[in-house]
Amino acid sequence: MFGLGFWELLLLFGIVLLLFGSSRLPSLMRNLGRSVVEFKQGMRDEAPDDSEPVERIKSPAE
């Protein structure tokens, strides 16, 4: 996972735990998960349709 070993992940988790505390960590992870889900849904909703023609902007050189 991202080239990180077990000890690096354990150290990273320890630092996050010290920064945010054990009481705020579950809500932080929950909000992060919701953000990822909403981002993925937004990307799916904003996908361009191939059925609509795209108007090309001509440059002055053309």
C-alpha positions in Angstrom: 0.0 0.0 0.0 1.8 3.1 -1.3 5.1 1.4 -0.7 4.7 1.7 3.1 5.5 -1.2 5.4 3.8 -2.3 8.6 6.0 -0.1 10.8 5.6 3.0 8.7 1.8 2.6 8.8 1.9 2.0 12.5 4.0 5.1 13.1 1.6 7.1 10.9 -1.4 5.9 12.8 0.3 6.8 16.1 1.0 10.3 14.9 -2.6 10.8 13.7 -3.8 9.4 17.0 -1.7 11.9 18.9 -2.7 14.9 16.8 -6.5 14.3 16.8 -7.0 12.2 19.9 -9.0 9.0 20.4 -12.3 10.8 20.8 -12.2 12.7 17.5 -10.6 9.9 15.4 -13.8 7.9 14.6 -15.7 11.0 13.5 -12.8 12.2 11.4 -12.6 8.8 9.6 -16.4 8.8 9.1 -16.3 12.3 7.6 -13.4 11.3 5.4 -15.3 8.3 4.1 -18.4 10.3 3.4 -16.3 12.9 1.5 -14.8 10.2 -0.7 -18.3 8.7 -1.5 -19.7 12.2 -2.3 -16.7 12.9 -4.5 -17.1 9.7 -6.5 -20.9 10.4 -6.9 -20.1 13.9 -8.1 -17.6 12.6 -10.6 -20.2 10.1 -11.9 -22.9 12.8 -12.2 -20.7 15.3 -14.0 -19.5 12.9 -16.7 -20.0 14.5 -20.1 -22.6 12.9 -22.5 -21.3 11.7 -25.8 -24.7 12.4 -27.3 -24.2 16.2 -27.1 -21.8 17.8 -29.6 -19.0 19.8 -28.1 -18.5 23.2 -29.7 -14.8 23.8 -30.5 -13.4 27.2 -29.9 -11.4 28.4 -32.9 -8.2 30.1 -32.4 -7.4 33.4 -34.3 -4.8 31.5 -36.4 -7.5 29.3 -38.0 
